[in-house]
Amino acid sequence: MRLRSRTSATVDPHHGDALRRDHDSITPGRYLDKNHWISVGAGRGVTKRLIDDLVHSSYELAAGRSAPDYRSS
C-alpha cells in the first residue's frame, strides 16, 4: 500500500505514544489535539492492516464506543 499523503486518526494517548515510538512516519496530529490525534504517513511498518485498524478504532472512539485493543495483535 502506498500513501501519497498523510491521514489523521484519534487514538488513546498511550497507544498513540507507542505508535509514534515504533513508527517514524507516525507523528502527533497536525492541527489537532496532540494527545489524542496522530498523523500517519507512508513508512516502514505502516501496513494496510494498521491503517484499517486505526480508521476503525478512530471511528469507535469518536462515536463514544470503547475501542478494541489492537496493541496485542
JOTAZI-V917817 format. One record per helix or strand of 3 or more residues. SS is the DSSP state (alpha for helix, beta for strand). FROM is the first residue (numbers start at 1). TO is the last residue. If there is no record, write none. Layout:
ss:SS from:FROM to:TO
ss:SS from:FROM to:TO
//
This chain:
ss:beta from:7 to:10
ss:alpha from:13 to:22
ss:beta from:26 to:28
ss:beta from:37 to:40
ss:alpha from:48 to:62
//
